[in-house]
């Protein structure tokens, strides 16, 4: 078996700030190519100071739409991640697995949640101020 490929997030993004989904796409492109070629990848977060779910969704979450959970789990390892970033990664992966299991159902649930929020009465600030003053 060939040697693991090590991908530096810092080297790929060129910054310690991993916040944009476009930067995550750069990482995804490299990961996807390696996984398609059945290579094992070690993804290093060394020197990364800021990480967002948007970045992780793009970089890692979308892998679950192309590859099985078993393939991702067997071929991708992460290292040099802070504990809070590992917790964020777990949430991203859990959500991605749910989404890609049934994208239509997941999208419908999000839409229903948004509709319920839209049904709640809203006051403009002048109305809210008037209600407060009447107390």
N, C-alpha and C positions, 0 to 999 in steps of 0.2 A: 504494500500500500504506500502511496506517495505521502510525502511530508505535509503536515498541516500548513495552510496558508494563514499568515498573520496579517490582519488589516488594522491599521491604525486609524481610528476615527479622526483624531487630530490631524494626521497627515492627509486624509481624504478631504476633510472639510477646510483645513487650513486655519482653524481658529479653535480656541478653547470653548467657544460659545456654540452650542448645538441647539438652536431654537427654531430654525426654519425648516419647513417640510422639504424645500428644495435641496437643502444640504443633506437631509435624510435620504432623499432620492439618490444622491451620489453614492451614499453608503449602500443602499439597496441594490443599485446597479452592480456594484462589485460583489456583494454577497450572492445575488441571484446568479451571476455568471459562475461563481465558484460552486454553488450548490447544483446548478444544472450539469456541471462537469463532475458531479459526485465527489467533490473535494471537501475535506473538513476545514472549517474556518475558525480561527481564534480572533475575535473582535476585541481590540484593546481600546479602552476608554482612558488611557493614560493621558494626563494633562488636560482633560476635559473638566471645566469648572461649572458649566451651566448646561442643563439638559431639560428639554421639554417633551411632553407627550406628543406634540405635533411632529417633532423630529423623530421620536422613536416609532410612532405609527408609520411614518414614511420609510424609515430605515429597516425596521424589523417587523412591524405589524403586518405589512402587506405581503411578507413572505408566506404567510398562512393562506393567502389566496392563490398562490402558485404551487406551493409544496405542501405535503402532508405534515401534520404535527410531528409524526415520527421522523420524517426526513430532517426537519428543522432541529428537532431535539438531538438527533444523532450527529448532525454535521456542523452545528453552530455552538460555539462556546464563547462566553464573554469573560473578560478579565479587567481588572483595574477600575471597578465600578464602586462608588460609594454605596452604603447601605440604603439610603433614601432613594438613590437612583435605581437600585435593584428592585425596590418596592414599586417604583413607577413603571419599570420595565415589566414587572409581573402583571400589573393592571393593564398595560397596553397589550400584552400577549393574551391575557384572559379575554379582553374585549375583542381582539382580532379573531380569536378562535370562535367566539360566539357569533360574531358578524359573518365570517366566511362559512360557518356551518349552515346558515340560512339568511343570506343578505336581505331578501325581501321582507321576511318577518322582522328582522332587526330594524330595518328602515321604517316599517310600519309602526313599530313600537315607539320609535323616536318621534315620528309625526304625531301620533296620538298624544304623547307627552306634551309636545309643543302646542297642540290644539287645546288641551286642557289648561295650559298656562295662558293662552289667549282668551279663554272664556272668563278668567278672573277679572272682576271689575278694576278698572284703572282710573285714577284721579290725576288730573293735571295739577301742577304745583300750586296754581292759584286756588283751585278748589280745595286742595288739601290744606292750604294755609287758612282758608275761610272756615273749614271744618274745625281746625284747631282753635281758631280765635273764638268760635261760638261756644266753646266748652266753658 
